[in-house]
Amino acid sequence: MGAGYVGIISAELHFPESRSLKTKRKDLQSVKSQLIQRFHVAVAEVDHHDTWQRAQVTAACVGRDHLDATSILDSVERFLCSRDFETVIVQREVTKPGDCST
């Protein structure tokens, strides 16, 4: 029985126009909602919670095969890089459940 593949992407986002936590959180919530709706990924802000202009988000997806999971991550990365904020991809990984990563 196949277990599928898990894809994870983590990105550092910089919101240069943000002047408050309220503004950043509004913009970040919009990004997270769009990622969930468009790509059916799970998304969480994982760092810089109390910083006005920075956020680190991680998104995870599940695919039938390595190519499927990679394709979803490619789409998420293109989406993030096409927004008005600056994006730096911190990490990307596709793995099969049960595989050990080093």
Biopython code that builds the backbone (N, CA, C, O; Angstrom):
import numpy as np
from Bio.PDB.StructureBuilder import StructureBuilder

atoms = [
    (1, "MET", "N", (0.849, -1.176, 0.000)),
    (1, "MET", "CA", (0.000, 0.000, 0.000)),
    (1, "MET", "C", (0.896, 1.242, 0.000)),
    (1, "MET", "O", (1.836, 1.325, 0.791)),
    (2, "GLY", "N", (0.614, 2.199, -0.874)),
    (2, "GLY", "CA", (1.381, 3.443, -0.949)),
    (2, "GLY", "C", (0.971, 4.401, 0.147)),
    (2, "GLY", "O", (-0.196, 4.475, 0.531)),
    (3, "ALA", "N", (1.952, 5.133, 0.644)),
    (3, "ALA", "CA", (1.685, 6.077, 1.728)),
    (3, "ALA", "C", (1.621, 7.513, 1.234)),
    (3, "ALA", "O", (1.231, 8.405, 1.988)),
    (4, "GLY", "N", (2.000, 7.757, -0.028)),
    (4, "GLY", "CA", (2.028, 9.122, -0.531)),
    (4, "GLY", "C", (3.285, 9.844, -0.090)),
    (4, "GLY", "O", (4.194, 9.247, 0.487)),
    (5, "TYR", "N", (3.323, 11.130, -0.367)),
    (5, "TYR", "CA", (4.480, 11.968, -0.039)),
    (5, "TYR", "C", (4.018, 13.231, 0.667)),
    (5, "TYR", "O", (2.917, 13.729, 0.430)),
    (6, "VAL", "N", (4.874, 13.736, 1.531)),
    (6, "VAL", "CA", (4.601, 14.969, 2.264)),
    (6, "VAL", "C", (5.573, 16.036, 1.774)),
    (6, "VAL", "O", (6.779, 15.799, 1.701)),
    (7, "GLY", "N", (5.048, 17.203, 1.441)),
    (7, "GLY", "CA", (5.874, 18.330, 1.031)),
    (7, "GLY", "C", (5.779, 19.441, 2.058)),
    (7, "GLY", "O", (4.700, 19.750, 2.564)),
    (8, "ILE", "N", (6.926, 20.038, 2.359)),
    (8, "ILE", "CA", (6.973, 21.136, 3.332)),
    (8, "ILE", "C", (7.797, 22.272, 2.736)),
    (8, "ILE", "O", (8.881, 22.056, 2.195)),
    (9, "ILE", "N", (7.266, 23.472, 2.847)),
    (9, "ILE", "CA", (8.000, 24.657, 2.412)),
    (9, "ILE", "C", (7.917, 25.700, 3.519)),
    (9, "ILE", "O", (6.855, 25.930, 4.098)),
    (10, "SER", "N", (9.035, 26.314, 3.797)),
    (10, "SER", "CA", (9.095, 27.353, 4.813)),
    (10, "SER", "C", (9.642, 28.615, 4.160)),
    (10, "SER", "O", (10.630, 28.564, 3.427)),
    (11, "ALA", "N", (9.002, 29.741, 4.427)),
    (11, "ALA", "CA", (9.391, 30.997, 3.784)),
    (11, "ALA", "C", (9.423, 32.136, 4.792)),
    (11, "ALA", "O", (8.574, 32.241, 5.677)),
    (12, "GLU", "N", (10.418, 32.973, 4.631)),
    (12, "GLU", "CA", (10.557, 34.198, 5.413)),
    (12, "GLU", "C", (9.916, 35.314, 4.589)),
    (12, "GLU", "O", (10.306, 35.546, 3.445)),
    (13, "LEU", "N", (8.937, 36.003, 5.168)),
    (13, "LEU", "CA", (8.233, 37.074, 4.466)),
    (13, "LEU", "C", (8.582, 38.410, 5.102)),
    (13, "LEU", "O", (8.671, 38.525, 6.324)),
    (14, "HIS", "N", (8.779, 39.425, 4.255)),
    (14, "HIS", "CA", (9.062, 40.772, 4.730)),
    (14, "HIS", "C", (7.999, 41.702, 4.164)),
    (14, "HIS", "O", (7.836, 41.802, 2.948)),
    (15, "PHE", "N", (7.278, 42.381, 5.048)),
    (15, "PHE", "CA", (6.219, 43.313, 4.684)),
    (15, "PHE", "C", (6.738, 44.737, 4.886)),
    (15, "PHE", "O", (6.513, 45.309, 5.952)),
    (16, "PRO", "N", (7.420, 45.329, 3.910)),
    (16, "PRO", "CA", (8.058, 46.636, 4.119)),
    (16, "PRO", "C", (7.075, 47.770, 4.375)),
    (16, "PRO", "O", (7.443, 48.768, 4.996)),
    (17, "GLU", "N", (5.853, 47.644, 3.920)),
    (17, "GLU", "CA", (4.862, 48.710, 4.104)),
    (17, "GLU", "C", (4.134, 48.630, 5.444)),
    (17, "GLU", "O", (3.413, 49.559, 5.808)),
    (18, "SER", "N", (4.308, 47.557, 6.164)),
    (18, "SER", "CA", (3.605, 47.367, 7.423)),
    (18, "SER", "C", (4.149, 48.309, 8.501)),
    (18, "SER", "O", (5.360, 48.403, 8.700)),
    (19, "ARG", "N", (3.254, 48.995, 9.185)),
    (19, "ARG", "CA", (3.643, 49.920, 10.249)),
    (19, "ARG", "C", (3.100, 49.513, 11.615)),
    (19, "ARG", "O", (3.265, 50.232, 12.600)),
    (20, "SER", "N", (2.442, 48.337, 11.661)),
    (20, "SER", "CA", (1.912, 47.866, 12.933)),
    (20, "SER", "C", (1.695, 46.357, 12.865)),
    (20, "SER", "O", (1.637, 45.771, 11.784)),
    (21, "LEU", "N", (1.578, 45.743, 14.036)),
    (21, "LEU", "CA", (1.273, 44.319, 14.086)),
    (21, "LEU", "C", (-0.098, 44.033, 13.494)),
    (21, "LEU", "O", (-0.307, 43.005, 12.850)),
    (22, "LYS", "N", (-1.026, 44.949, 13.717)),
    (22, "LYS", "CA", (-2.382, 44.765, 13.196)),
    (22, "LYS", "C", (-2.363, 44.681, 11.670)),
    (22, "LYS", "O", (-3.033, 43.828, 11.089)),
    (23, "THR", "N", (-1.609, 45.549, 11.025)),
    (23, "THR", "CA", (-1.500, 45.547, 9.569)),
    (23, "THR", "C", (-0.829, 44.273, 9.076)),
    (23, "THR", "O", (-1.296, 43.641, 8.129)),
    (24, "LYS", "N", (0.276, 43.898, 9.730)),
    (24, "LYS", "CA", (0.977, 42.678, 9.325)),
    (24, "LYS", "C", (0.069, 41.468, 9.464)),
    (24, "LYS", "O", (0.006, 40.632, 8.563)),
    (25, "ARG", "N", (-0.623, 41.368, 10.565)),
    (25, "ARG", "CA", (-1.496, 40.208, 10.795)),
    (25, "ARG", "C", (-2.636, 40.150, 9.785)),
    (25, "ARG", "O", (-3.031, 39.064, 9.360)),
    (26, "LYS", "N", (-3.162, 41.295, 9.400)),
    (26, "LYS", "CA", (-4.210, 41.332, 8.379)),
    (26, "LYS", "C", (-3.663, 40.830, 7.038)),
    (26, "LYS", "O", (-4.291, 40.005, 6.374)),
    (27, "ASP", "N", (-2.496, 41.332, 6.652)),
    (27, "ASP", "CA", (-1.876, 40.910, 5.396)),
    (27, "ASP", "C", (-1.511, 39.428, 5.439)),
    (27, "ASP", "O", (-1.719, 38.708, 4.463)),
    (28, "LEU", "N", (-0.978, 38.980, 6.547)),
    (28, "LEU", "CA", (-0.580, 37.588, 6.691)),
    (28, "LEU", "C", (-1.792, 36.663, 6.666)),
    (28, "LEU", "O", (-1.742, 35.590, 6.065)),
    (29, "GLN", "N", (-2.857, 37.064, 7.302)),
    (29, "GLN", "CA", (-4.080, 36.253, 7.283)),
    (29, "GLN", "C", (-4.606, 36.100, 5.867)),
    (29, "GLN", "O", (-5.087, 35.030, 5.493)),
    (30, "SER", "N", (-4.518, 37.160, 5.078)),
    (30, "SER", "CA", (-4.933, 37.094, 3.678)),
    (30, "SER", "C", (-4.083, 36.095, 2.901)),
    (30, "SER", "O", (-4.608, 35.294, 2.127)),
    (31, "VAL", "N", (-2.767, 36.146, 3.110)),
    (31, "VAL", "CA", (-1.855, 35.220, 2.431)),
    (31, "VAL", "C", (-2.179, 33.779, 2.828)),
    (31, "VAL", "O", (-2.280, 32.904, 1.968)),
    (32, "LYS", "N", (-2.340, 33.537, 4.109)),
    (32, "LYS", "CA", (-2.627, 32.184, 4.582)),
    (32, "LYS", "C", (-3.942, 31.669, 4.003)),
    (32, "LYS", "O", (-4.017, 30.519, 3.571)),
    (33, "SER", "N", (-4.968, 32.498, 3.988)),
    (33, "SER", "CA", (-6.267, 32.094, 3.443)),
    (33, "SER", "C", (-6.169, 31.750, 1.961)),
    (33, "SER", "O", (-6.749, 30.763, 1.508)),
    (34, "GLN", "N", (-5.436, 32.565, 1.210)),
    (34, "GLN", "CA", (-5.277, 32.300, -0.217)),
    (34, "GLN", "C", (-4.506, 31.003, -0.468)),
    (34, "GLN", "O", (-4.855, 30.246, -1.373)),
    (35, "LEU", "N", (-3.472, 30.741, 0.317)),
    (35, "LEU", "CA", (-2.721, 29.492, 0.166)),
    (35, "LEU", "C", (-3.612, 28.285, 0.429)),
    (35, "LEU", "O", (-3.568, 27.298, -0.305)),
    (36, "ILE", "N", (-4.415, 28.371, 1.472)),
    (36, "ILE", "CA", (-5.320, 27.271, 1.815)),
    (36, "ILE", "C", (-6.345, 27.056, 0.710)),
    (36, "ILE", "O", (-6.570, 25.922, 0.287)),
    (37, "GLN", "N", (-6.970, 28.134, 0.237)),
    (37, "GLN", "CA", (-8.010, 28.026, -0.787)),
    (37, "GLN", "C", (-7.470, 27.582, -2.143)),
    (37, "GLN", "O", (-8.082, 26.741, -2.802)),
    (38, "ARG", "N", (-6.339, 28.131, -2.568)),
    (38, "ARG", "CA", (-5.808, 27.841, -3.899)),
    (38, "ARG", "C", (-5.085, 26.501, -3.993)),
    (38, "ARG", "O", (-5.204, 25.795, -4.994)),
    (39, "PHE", "N", (-4.334, 26.152, -2.942)),
    (39, "PHE", "CA", (-3.436, 25.005, -3.041)),
    (39, "PHE", "C", (-3.762, 23.884, -2.051)),
    (39, "PHE", "O", (-3.108, 22.842, -2.060)),
    (40, "HIS", "N", (-4.769, 24.094, -1.200)),
    (40, "HIS", "CA", (-5.209, 23.075, -0.246)),
    (40, "HIS", "C", (-4.048, 22.585, 0.630)),
    (40, "HIS", "O", (-3.850, 21.384, 0.813)),
    (41, "VAL", "N", (-3.297, 23.536, 1.158)),
    (41, "VAL", "CA", (-2.172, 23.232, 2.043)),
    (41, "VAL", "C", (-2.538, 23.639, 3.464)),
    (41, "VAL", "O", (-3.450, 24.438, 3.680)),
    (42, "ALA", "N", (-1.822, 23.086, 4.417)),
    (42, "ALA", "CA", (-1.915, 23.534, 5.806)),
    (42, "ALA", "C", (-0.845, 24.604, 5.989)),
    (42, "ALA", "O", (0.288, 24.432, 5.540)),
    (43, "VAL", "N", (-1.200, 25.711, 6.648)),
    (43, "VAL", "CA", (-0.268, 26.840, 6.786)),
    (43, "VAL", "C", (-0.249, 27.317, 8.229)),
    (43, "VAL", "O", (-1.283, 27.371, 8.895)),
    (44, "ALA", "N", (0.958, 27.667, 8.705)),
    (44, "ALA", "CA", (1.091, 28.231, 10.050)),
    (44, "ALA", "C", (2.193, 29.280, 10.051)),
    (44, "ALA", "O", (3.210, 29.136, 9.372)),
    (45, "GLU", "N", (1.971, 30.343, 10.828)),
    (45, "GLU", "CA", (3.052, 31.297, 11.102)),
    (45, "GLU", "C", (3.890, 30.655, 12.202)),
    (45, "GLU", "O", (3.369, 30.331, 13.269)),
    (46, "VAL", "N", (5.184, 30.471, 11.950)),
    (46, "VAL", "CA", (6.024, 29.728, 12.885)),
    (46, "VAL", "C", (7.077, 30.574, 13.588)),
    (46, "VAL", "O", (7.726, 30.098, 14.520)),
    (47, "ASP", "N", (7.256, 31.825, 13.156)),
    (47, "ASP", "CA", (8.262, 32.670, 13.804)),
    (47, "ASP", "C", (7.940, 34.139, 13.542)),
    (47, "ASP", "O", (7.166, 34.465, 12.643)),
    (48, "HIS", "N", (8.539, 35.014, 14.333)),
    (48, "HIS", "CA", (8.404, 36.479, 14.226)),
    (48, "HIS", "C", (6.976, 36.946, 14.486)),
    (48, "HIS", "O", (6.487, 37.854, 13.813)),
    (49, "HIS", "N", (6.317, 36.343, 15.442)),
    (49, "HIS", "CA", (4.920, 36.667, 15.748)),
    (49, "HIS", "C", (4.727, 38.124, 16.170)),
    (49, "HIS", "O", (3.702, 38.729, 15.855)),
    (50, "ASP", "N", (5.688, 38.681, 16.866)),
    (50, "ASP", "CA", (5.528, 40.032, 17.391)),
    (50, "ASP", "C", (6.388, 41.059, 16.664)),
    (50, "ASP", "O", (6.695, 42.115, 17.216)),
    (51, "THR", "N", (6.772, 40.757, 15.447)),
    (51, "THR", "CA", (7.570, 41.673, 14.633)),
    (51, "THR", "C", (6.668, 42.292, 13.574)),
    (51, "THR", "O", (5.918, 41.576, 12.910)),
    (52, "TRP", "N", (6.728, 43.590, 13.407)),
    (52, "TRP", "CA", (5.824, 44.312, 12.510)),
    (52, "TRP", "C", (5.972, 43.937, 11.045)),
    (52, "TRP", "O", (4.977, 43.833, 10.327)),
    (53, "GLN", "N", (7.189, 43.735, 10.600)),
    (53, "GLN", "CA", (7.409, 43.594, 9.159)),
    (53, "GLN", "C", (7.880, 42.208, 8.724)),
    (53, "GLN", "O", (8.135, 41.995, 7.539)),
    (54, "ARG", "N", (7.998, 41.272, 9.645)),
    (54, "ARG", "CA", (8.508, 39.947, 9.293)),
    (54, "ARG", "C", (7.564, 38.857, 9.762)),
    (54, "ARG", "O", (6.856, 38.989, 10.760)),
    (55, "ALA", "N", (7.583, 37.766, 8.989)),
    (55, "ALA", "CA", (6.852, 36.563, 9.380)),
    (55, "ALA", "C", (7.543, 35.378, 8.736)),
    (55, "ALA", "O", (8.071, 35.480, 7.629)),
    (56, "GLN", "N", (7.538, 34.271, 9.424)),
    (56, "GLN", "CA", (7.981, 33.032, 8.802)),
    (56, "GLN", "C", (6.791, 32.097, 8.796)),
    (56, "GLN", "O", (6.182, 31.836, 9.833)),
    (57, "VAL", "N", (6.467, 31.596, 7.614)),
    (57, "VAL", "CA", (5.344, 30.682, 7.464)),
    (57, "VAL", "C", (5.844, 29.343, 6.945)),
    (57, "VAL", "O", (6.826, 29.270, 6.206)),
    (58, "THR", "N", (5.156, 28.302, 7.341)),
    (58, "THR", "CA", (5.430, 26.967, 6.841)),
    (58, "THR", "C", (4.125, 26.405, 6.312)),
    (58, "THR", "O", (3.079, 26.500, 6.954)),
    (59, "ALA", "N", (4.211, 25.811, 5.116)),
    (59, "ALA", "CA", (3.053, 25.177, 4.492)),
    (59, "ALA", "C", (3.388, 23.712, 4.241)),
    (59, "ALA", "O", (4.522, 23.368, 3.910)),
    (60, "ALA", "N", (2.389, 22.862, 4.402)),
    (60, "ALA", "CA", (2.575, 21.428, 4.186)),
    (60, "ALA", "C", (1.474, 20.900, 3.273)),
    (60, "ALA", "O", (0.325, 21.339, 3.321)),
    (61, "CYS", "N", (1.871, 19.939, 2.438)),
    (61, "CYS", "CA", (0.910, 19.322, 1.528)),
    (61, "CYS", "C", (1.151, 17.823, 1.475)),
    (61, "CYS", "O", (2.189, 17.330, 1.918)),
    (62, "VAL", "N", (0.185, 17.112, 0.932)),
    (62, "VAL", "CA", (0.313, 15.673, 0.720)),
    (62, "VAL", "C", (0.014, 15.405, -0.741)),
    (62, "VAL", "O", (-0.949, 15.932, -1.299)),
    (63, "GLY", "N", (0.867, 14.561, -1.369)),
    (63, "GLY", "CA", (0.661, 14.203, -2.766)),
    (63, "GLY", "C", (0.728, 12.701, -2.950)),
    (63, "GLY", "O", (1.281, 11.984, -2.117)),
    (64, "ARG", "N", (0.159, 12.235, -4.050)),
    (64, "ARG", "CA", (0.172, 10.796, -4.345)),
    (64, "ARG", "C", (1.583, 10.287, -4.598)),
    (64, "ARG", "O", (1.937, 9.172, -4.214)),
    (65, "ASP", "N", (2.394, 11.139, -5.260)),
    (65, "ASP", "CA", (3.766, 10.751, -5.563)),
    (65, "ASP", "C", (4.672, 11.963, -5.384)),
    (65, "ASP", "O", (4.199, 13.065, -5.107)),
    (66, "HIS", "N", (5.971, 11.753, -5.545)),
    (66, "HIS", "CA", (6.959, 12.808, -5.332)),
    (66, "HIS", "C", (6.680, 13.989, -6.261)),
    (66, "HIS", "O", (6.754, 15.141, -5.835)),
    (67, "LEU", "N", (6.365, 13.715, -7.511)),
    (67, "LEU", "CA", (6.110, 14.771, -8.494)),
    (67, "LEU", "C", (4.888, 15.607, -8.114)),
    (67, "LEU", "O", (4.894, 16.827, -8.274)),
    (68, "ASP", "N", (3.858, 14.962, -7.620)),
    (68, "ASP", "CA", (2.639, 15.664, -7.203)),
    (68, "ASP", "C", (2.933, 16.635, -6.060)),
    (68, "ASP", "O", (2.519, 17.793, -6.109)),
    (69, "ALA", "N", (3.637, 16.175, -5.043)),
    (69, "ALA", "CA", (3.974, 17.039, -3.901)),
    (69, "ALA", "C", (4.909, 18.168, -4.333)),
    (69, "ALA", "O", (4.751, 19.306, -3.892)),
    (70, "THR", "N", (5.877, 17.859, -5.189)),
    (70, "THR", "CA", (6.804, 18.882, -5.687)),
    (70, "THR", "C", (6.064, 19.946, -6.484)),
    (70, "THR", "O", (6.367, 21.133, -6.364)),
    (71, "SER", "N", (5.105, 19.537, -7.291)),
    (71, "SER", "CA", (4.313, 20.474, -8.089)),
    (71, "SER", "C", (3.522, 21.441, -7.204)),
    (71, "SER", "O", (3.435, 22.632, -7.504)),
    (72, "ILE", "N", (2.957, 20.935, -6.132)),
    (72, "ILE", "CA", (2.218, 21.797, -5.202)),
    (72, "ILE", "C", (3.163, 22.812, -4.568)),
    (72, "ILE", "O", (2.836, 23.996, -4.485)),
    (73, "LEU", "N", (4.343, 22.352, -4.118)),
    (73, "LEU", "CA", (5.317, 23.264, -3.513)),
    (73, "LEU", "C", (5.790, 24.316, -4.518)),
    (73, "LEU", "O", (5.983, 25.476, -4.156)),
    (74, "ASP", "N", (5.977, 23.913, -5.781)),
    (74, "ASP", "CA", (6.355, 24.873, -6.820)),
    (74, "ASP", "C", (5.298, 25.965, -6.957)),
    (74, "ASP", "O", (5.631, 27.144, -7.076)),
    (75, "SER", "N", (4.039, 25.578, -6.940)),
    (75, "SER", "CA", (2.941, 26.546, -7.067)),
    (75, "SER", "C", (2.887, 27.483, -5.862)),
    (75, "SER", "O", (2.679, 28.686, -6.019)),
    (76, "VAL", "N", (3.071, 26.941, -4.674)),
    (76, "VAL", "CA", (3.085, 27.767, -3.458)),
    (76, "VAL", "C", (4.241, 28.762, -3.528)),
    (76, "VAL", "O", (4.063, 29.938, -3.210)),
    (77, "GLU", "N", (5.421, 28.303, -3.940)),
    (77, "GLU", "CA", (6.578, 29.190, -4.032)),
    (77, "GLU", "C", (6.344, 30.299, -5.060)),
    (77, "GLU", "O", (6.640, 31.463, -4.791)),
    (78, "ARG", "N", (5.818, 29.950, -6.227)),
    (78, "ARG", "CA", (5.526, 30.976, -7.247)),
    (78, "ARG", "C", (4.535, 31.998, -6.718)),
    (78, "ARG", "O", (4.701, 33.199, -6.929)),
    (79, "PHE", "N", (3.500, 31.520, -6.027)),
    (79, "PHE", "CA", (2.502, 32.424, -5.457)),
    (79, "PHE", "C", (3.146, 33.389, -4.470)),
    (79, "PHE", "O", (2.933, 34.599, -4.557)),
    (80, "LEU", "N", (3.932, 32.866, -3.532)),
    (80, "LEU", "CA", (4.560, 33.723, -2.524)),
    (80, "LEU", "C", (5.512, 34.736, -3.156)),
    (80, "LEU", "O", (5.562, 35.891, -2.731)),
    (81, "CYS", "N", (6.256, 34.314, -4.156)),
    (81, "CYS", "CA", (7.230, 35.204, -4.794)),
    (81, "CYS", "C", (6.571, 36.247, -5.698)),
    (81, "CYS", "O", (7.228, 37.206, -6.103)),
    (82, "SER", "N", (5.309, 36.081, -6.017)),
    (82, "SER", "CA", (4.619, 37.035, -6.898)),
    (82, "SER", "C", (3.859, 38.117, -6.128)),
    (82, "SER", "O", (3.257, 38.996, -6.746)),
    (83, "ARG", "N", (3.874, 38.073, -4.813)),
    (83, "ARG", "CA", (3.140, 39.032, -3.988)),
    (83, "ARG", "C", (3.920, 40.330, -3.826)),
    (83, "ARG", "O", (5.071, 40.425, -4.252)),
    (84, "ASP", "N", (3.294, 41.330, -3.210)),
    (84, "ASP", "CA", (3.901, 42.646, -3.002)),
    (84, "ASP", "C", (4.962, 42.659, -1.905)),
    (84, "ASP", "O", (5.726, 43.619, -1.801)),
    (85, "PHE", "N", (5.020, 41.624, -1.096)),
    (85, "PHE", "CA", (6.035, 41.559, -0.052)),
    (85, "PHE", "C", (7.249, 40.787, -0.566)),
    (85, "PHE", "O", (7.186, 40.114, -1.594)),
    (86, "GLU", "N", (8.345, 40.897, 0.167)),
    (86, "GLU", "CA", (9.564, 40.177, -0.200)),
    (86, "GLU", "C", (9.508, 38.768, 0.388)),
    (86, "GLU", "O", (9.066, 38.575, 1.520)),
    (87, "THR", "N", (9.960, 37.790, -0.392)),
    (87, "THR", "CA", (9.920, 36.394, 0.028)),
    (87, "THR", "C", (11.290, 35.762, -0.116)),
    (87, "THR", "O", (11.943, 35.892, -1.151)),
    (88, "VAL", "N", (11.719, 35.078, 0.929)),
    (88, "VAL", "CA", (12.937, 34.276, 0.878)),
    (88, "VAL", "C", (12.540, 32.857, 1.279)),
    (88, "VAL", "O", (12.059, 32.629, 2.389)),
    (89, "ILE", "N", (12.747, 31.911, 0.370)),
    (89, "ILE", "CA", (12.436, 30.522, 0.686)),
    (89, "ILE", "C", (13.548, 29.991, 1.593)),
    (89, "ILE", "O", (14.719, 29.974, 1.214)),
    (90, "VAL", "N", (13.169, 29.569, 2.773)),
    (90, "VAL", "CA", (14.121, 29.110, 3.766)),
    (90, "VAL", "C", (14.427, 27.623, 3.563)),
    (90, "VAL", "O", (15.581, 27.201, 3.634)),
    (91, "GLN", "N", (13.376, 26.837, 3.312)),
    (91, "GLN", "CA", (13.565, 25.403, 3.200)),
    (91, "GLN", "C", (12.413, 24.786, 2.426)),
    (91, "GLN", "O", (11.270, 25.236, 2.493)),
    (92, "ARG", "N", (12.762, 23.731, 1.686)),
    (92, "ARG", "CA", (11.776, 22.942, 0.952)),
    (92, "ARG", "C", (12.168, 21.485, 1.073)),
    (92, "ARG", "O", (13.348, 21.140, 1.011)),
    (93, "GLU", "N", (11.179, 20.637, 1.245)),
    (93, "GLU", "CA", (11.485, 19.215, 1.340)),
    (93, "GLU", "C", (10.264, 18.394, 0.950)),
    (93, "GLU", "O", (9.131, 18.734, 1.290)),
    (94, "VAL", "N", (10.518, 17.314, 0.234)),
    (94, "VAL", "CA", (9.479, 16.332, -0.065)),
    (94, "VAL", "C", (10.007, 14.996, 0.432)),
    (94, "VAL", "O", (11.127, 14.596, 0.113)),
    (95, "THR", "N", (9.195, 14.323, 1.207)),
    (95, "THR", "CA", (9.632, 13.052, 1.787)),
    (95, "THR", "C", (8.470, 12.069, 1.844)),
    (95, "THR", "O", (7.303, 12.459, 1.822)),
    (96, "LYS", "N", (8.807, 10.817, 1.914)),
    (96, "LYS", "CA", (7.809, 9.765, 2.069)),
    (96, "LYS", "C", (7.686, 9.468, 3.551)),
    (96, "LYS", "O", (8.706, 9.326, 4.225)),
    (97, "PRO", "N", (6.477, 9.368, 4.084)),
    (97, "PRO", "CA", (6.338, 9.042, 5.514)),
    (97, "PRO", "C", (7.118, 7.779, 5.848)),
    (97, "PRO", "O", (7.029, 6.770, 5.149)),
    (98, "GLY", "N", (7.881, 7.856, 6.929)),
    (98, "GLY", "CA", (8.696, 6.736, 7.346)),
    (98, "GLY", "C", (10.142, 6.848, 6.904)),
    (98, "GLY", "O", (11.014, 6.189, 7.470)),
    (99, "ASP", "N", (10.416, 7.688, 5.881)),
    (99, "ASP", "CA", (11.801, 7.906, 5.460)),
    (99, "ASP", "C", (12.491, 8.778, 6.486)),
    (99, "ASP", "O", (11.889, 9.711, 7.017)),
    (100, "CYS", "N", (13.735, 8.487, 6.767)),
    (100, "CYS", "CA", (14.515, 9.289, 7.698)),
    (100, "CYS", "C", (15.224, 10.386, 6.912)),
    (100, "CYS", "O", (15.806, 10.118, 5.860)),
    (101, "SER", "N", (15.181, 11.616, 7.414)),
    (101, "SER", "CA", (15.935, 12.700, 6.793)),
    (101, "SER", "C", (17.054, 13.104, 7.735)),
    (101, "SER", "O", (16.910, 13.048, 8.956)),
    (102, "THR", "N", (18.181, 13.517, 7.144)),
    (102, "THR", "CA", (19.312, 13.911, 7.963)),
    (102, "THR", "C", (19.574, 15.379, 7.824)),
    (102, "THR", "O", (20.499, 15.902, 8.446)),
]
sb = StructureBuilder()
sb.init_structure("model")
sb.init_model(0)
sb.init_chain("A")
sb.init_seg("    ")
for serial, (resi, resn, name, xyz) in enumerate(atoms, 1):
    if name == "N":
        sb.init_residue(resn, " ", resi, " ")
    sb.init_atom(name, np.array(xyz, "f"), 0.0, 1.0, " ", f" {name:<3s}", serial, name[0])
structure = sb.get_structure()
